[in-house]
Amino acid sequence: MTEKTSLKLFEESQKLIPGGVNSPVRACRAVGTTPRFVSRGRGARIFDVEGDQYYDFVSSWGPLIFGHASPNIINDIREALSLGTSYGAPTERELILARLISEHVPSVEMLRLVSSGTEAAMSAVRLARGFTGRDRILKFTGCYHGHADSLLVEAGSGVITFGIPGSKGVPEALARLTISAPYNDAAAAEEVFSALGGEIACVIVEPVAGNMGVVPPEPGFLEKLRELATRHGSLLVFDEVITGFRLGLSGAQGLYRVTPDLTILGKIVGGGLPLAAFGGRRDVMERLAPLGDVYQAGTLSGNPLAVTAGISALRRLKAEPGCYGRINHMGKRWAEGLLGLVQRKGIPATVNHVGSMSTLFFTEGPVRDYDSALKSDTDLYAKYYRGMLARGVWLPPSQFEASFTSAGFIFEEIDLCLEMAEEVINSL
């Protein structure tokens, strides 16, 4: 344990790192506090530099499906580490991981490994544009696909809305190639395709939204996107960075029985190390260099340590299919327990959950899209967050993020966290 406190480390970090963090939400500004600096994790718990421990419902934003420091994954990484850290050349382990992914994800006939979800999404969109010869893309308000220029776009008003830049530094001319429609609004998507279908390279969507909080697809929504893309010669792209191997071995596309043309994967496929992938139909993927005319490359793509961690995680999920039933059951207990607490207190709130993913929204609900999520009382969420943190429960420092249960938890720990949540909710 270091003698320095989280606050001191944060003050020093702000002198060298913009905002003191390497990803904005970690700054905890949305919840009115400063970040805790983590020293280690074990199972369902995370420990800060002061030595305080917390039950972790963030799971490194989703990758740690087995909890922190899973012995099997750690041992496999150690073995790979003894052989070297990076080669810049193909390895057999890349092939093993590719086979594991292709075996379970219905849409993936071929794939390429990259280092981050942003890189995978950016590459998938470039590939879709190259394959179709079209420039426009359709996305959905509140769905996050990384910070590539074409995807960092927010919607204006109306059904057919040409995107405006969601960040300084994104050229307006490029942003205007991205059309944004409301999530879960099949009629809006159909109207966009009716007007511009011949210009749309792809429609990209989180099949279960996880970046406006958890918002599941309404019946028929994903099916309609599949039908529209097929009818207009566009590609359907599922961003399963969060849901891939989280909702089952086949991800959301297996759960909802809708097969996209391209799939973006991340988080769990790297077993807790930086790794992502994009893959799909063979005829589309064969357009990538060196076979085709769409260029994509990466020095650390297929890094042997990350690939090893991914293999270890996916092999364990394959060998222990009961893992999903367990974490989903805990996710349901957590979500339903929270909903019962806020209802008894009379606080306007709703809880969305799919499997081991959930969000407590401080609004009456239902929450079915970005606009309804934005009705949440973020000040009340901030109070809830701070109260839970003070009692040793680690939650997402934003109302608009997903919580996760992992196999690192046991049911008694979920119940203990619900007892602490009851104390906090009763104090709101």
N, C-alpha and C positions, 0 to 999 in steps of 0.2 A: 504493500500500500504506500502510495506516494504521500509526502507531507503537503503537497499542494492541493488546494481545494478546487472543485469544479469552477467556482466563480473566478478564482485567480487564473486558472488555465484559460477560461473564456476571455478574460481581459487581455491576456498575453496573445491569444490566438487572433483577436481582432486587429492586432497590429500587423499581422502577416497574411491572414486569410480573410477575404472579404466577408464581413459579417461574423467572422470567427468560426464559420462552418463551411463544409464542402458540399452541402446540399441545403437549400434555403430553409425547408421546414424544420430542420434540426435546431435552428436558432430559438425555437419555442416562443417567438413573438406573438403568434396567434393566441397563445394561452397565457400571456402575461407573466412569463417567467424566463429564466435563463437555463441553458441546457446543463444537464448532468453529464460529466465526462465519465465514460465507462472504462473500467479496468479489465473486466472479464465477464464471462457468462457460463452457466452450467445448468443444463436441463431447462426448466421453465423460468429460471431466475437470471437476473442480470445484476451486476455489482458496479457501483460507481467508485471513484477514486477515494472517497471518504470511507469506503467500506460498507455503505448502506446497500441493502439488497431489495430487489423489486421483482414481483411476478410480471413476466413480460408478455404482453398481448400485441407487441409490434413484430417480434420475430424477424428483426432486421428488414422490416417492411415486406415480409412474406416468405423469404427463402428457407427459413429454418424450420421445416416441417417436423423435424425430429427434436427440436429444441437446440439449445446451445451446446457446443463441444460434444457432439455425438461421437462416442468412442470409435465406431466403425469408420466414420468419415475421417476422423482425426488420424487414425492409424493408417488408413490408405494414403492420405496426404503425406504423412511422414515417409512412407515407403517410396512414393514418387519423388519426394524432395531429395532423398538420398541419391537419386539418379540424375538430378539436374533440375533447373527451374524453367528453362526455355530453350528451344532449339531453332525456331524459325524454319522448321521442316516438318513434313508429315510424320505422325506417329500412329501406331496401331490403336492406341486408346481413342483417338478421334473417331476411328471407324466403329469401335465398340459402342461409343456413346451415340453415334449417328444411328446405328442399328437399334439400340434401345428406344430412341425417340421414335423412329419410323415404325417400329413394331407396335407402338401403342397409340400414336396420334393419327387418327384416320386420314387426315389431309396430306400428311408428309410422305411423299415418295422420294424426294431428295431434299437435302438441307445443307446449309452452310453455318459454321460456328463463327461467332463474333464475340466481342467482349462486354457489350452492354445492351440493354433493351432499347435505348435510343438509337444505337448503331443498327440494331436489327430492324427497327421500324423504318428508319431512314432508307436502309438498303432495300427493304421490301417495297416501299413506295417507288423508288427509282426503278426497280425491276418491273413493277406493274406498268410504269410509264413506258419503259423500253419495250415491253412485250406488246402493249396495246397500241403504241404510237400516239397516245393521248397525253394531255398535260394536267387536266383537272382531277382533283380527288374530292371525295365526299367524306367528311367525318361528322362526329356528333358532339354537341356542346356538352362539356363536362368530362368527356373522355380524354385521357392524357396518353399520348403515345411518344413520350420523350420530348427533348427540346430541339429537335431538328427544325429548321426554318419553315418547311412546308407544313409542319404539324403543330407548331406553336402559334395557333390561331384561335381567336375567340369569335363568337358569333355576334352579329348585330340583330336587328329586329326583322321579323318577317320569316316566311318559310324558306324562300330561296335567298340566302344571304351570302354575298361574297365576303370572304374573310378579311378582317383588318388585322394588322400585326398584334399579337398578344404580348410582345416584348419589343423594346427598343433594339435596333440592330437587325430586325427582320424586315427585308425590303417589302414595301407595300405591293409592288408588282408581283412578287413571288407569293405573298399571302393571298392575293386575289385569285390565285389558281386553286385555293382551297375553299370549298363550300361547306358550311356548317349547318346542320339541321338538329332539331331537338331529339334527344335520345328517347327511345320507346315510341316514337311517332312514325308509324309506318306510312301514314298518308303523306306526311311531309317528305319522306324519302321518295315516295312515288312521284310527288310533284316535281322534285328536283330532277329525277330521271326523265320525266316527261318533257321537261324543258331542255335538259342538257345531256341526256343519256349518251349521245354519240360523242361527247367530249370527255366523259369521265373514265379515267384509267382504272380507278379502284374506289371501292367504298371500304373504309377501315373503321373497325368498331371493337370496343371491349365487349365481348359477349356477356360478361357480367361486369358492369362498371365498378371500378374500385377506387377511382380517384376523384369522385365527388361524394365519397362515402360509398358504401356498398348499395348498388341499385341493380336488381336482377332484371333480365329482359321480360317483357310482358308476352303472353302467349301470342305467337304468330309474328312477332317483330323480326327475329332472326330469320325465320322462314321467308318472310317477305323480302328481306335484303338479298337472300340467296336467289330468289326468283327474279328480282329486278336486275341484279348483276348479270345473271345468265341471259336474260332477255335482251339486254342492251350491250352485250359483249364486253362488260367490265369485269374486273376481278374482285372477289370478295376476300377481304383480309381480316382475319381475327387476330387481335392483339391479346394473346394469352400469356403475357409476361407474368401477370399475377395468377391467373386461373390455371395455367398449364401445370399439370401434376399436383395442383392444390385441390381441385374438385374431383379428382379421380385420375387414374392412369391415362385416360383419354381426354382429360381437361373438360372445358365447358362444351366443346364440340361433341364430345362423347355423351355428356349429360343431356344436352338439348337435341342431339341427333341432327345437327346441321353441319355440313362439311364445307369449309371455305376453300378457296383456291390457294391461298397462302396463309401461313400461321407464323406468328411472332412468339417466341418463347424466351424466358429469362428466369431469374430468381432461382427456383428449385432445380432447374436443369444444371446449375452450377454448384449445387450442394453447399451454398454459402460463400462461394468464391465468385469473382467477377467473370461471368460467362453468359452468353445468350445465343440464340439461333433464330434463323428464319428458314422456312422450307415450305414445300407444297407440291403442286403438280409437276411431274417430270418435264413436260414440254415447256413450262414456264421457267423452271430452275435451270434448264439447259441453256437459257439465254445469258447466264452469267459467264463472265470471263473465268477461265481461258477458253471455254467452249463457245461462248457467244459474245455479243457486242455490248453487254451491260457490265461496266467495270465496278468491282468492289474488292477491297483488299484490307488486310490488317496484320501488322507485325506480330501481335500477341494472340491473334485468333487461334483457337485450339490450344491454348496454353496447357501444358501437361498437368500442372497442379490443379487447375480449375476443371479440366476434363476428368481427372481422377476423382475429384469430389463429386462431380455430376454422376459419374458411373456408380459410385458408391451409394448415392442417394436413390437413384432410380432402381438399382438392383434390390435395395432394401424394400422399396415400395412394392416392387414386383413380388418379392418373397413374402411380404407381410401385408396382403390385401386388407386384412382386418384393421390395419392402421387407419384407413379412411373412416370406417364406421366409428372408431373410437374418437377421433378428433372431431368428426361431424357431430357426434352425440354431445361432446363437451361444448362445441360451438353452439348447439341448440340450447343446452342448459344455461350457458352464459347469456345468450340473447334473450331467451324467454324469462330468465331470472331478472334481467335488467328491466325488461318491459313491465313485469309485474311490480317491480319496485316503484317505477315512475308513475304507474297507473294508481297504485295505492296512495301515493303522495299527492296525486292530482296535478302532476306537472305535465304540460303539453309536450308529448314526446312520442316517438315511434322507433321501432328497431327493425332494420332490414338485416336478413342473414341468408346466406347460401352456404351450406356445408360448414366449414370452419372459418368462414369470413362473416363479419358482422359490423354494423355501425349503429350506435345510439344517436339518433337525431333529436335535437331539442326543438321539435316542431310537431304539431298534431298529425301531420302526414295525411294521406300517404305520400311517401317520397318515391317518385317514379322517374324523375329527370332532374336536370341541373337547376331549373327554376324552383322546383319544389324543395330541393335540398337547400337552396339559398335562403329559404324562409326560416331556417334554423336560428335559434338564439345562440349565437357564438359566444356571447359573454357568459351565458349560463354553462355552456360546454367548458369554457375556460375555468370556471369555478369548480366544476365537476372534476376536470383534469387535475387541478392543483390539490384538491382534496384527496383524490385517489393516490397521487404521487406521494403526498405526505404520509399516507398509510402503507406505502410500499407496493403500489400497483402501477406498472409502466404501460401507459396508453399512448396512442398516436397524439402528438401535440398539435392537432388540428381537427376541427369538426368534420372535415371533408376527406378523411382517410379511413382505410379499413383496419379493423382489429382482426387478429388471428389467434386461434387456439392451435397448439402444437402437441405432438406426442410427448413432449417434455413434461406436460402437465399430468397430474392425476386428478380424479374427480373431486377428491377432498380439497385440493387447492382451488379449484373452480368455486366450490361452495364457500371457502374461506374468503375469496375475493368478492363474492356476492355479499357476504356479511359486511365487508368493508364498504362496498358500494351502497349498501343500505344506510350505513352511518352517514356517508357523504350526501346521498340523495335526500335524506331526512333533514339535512342541515341547509339545503339550498333554499 
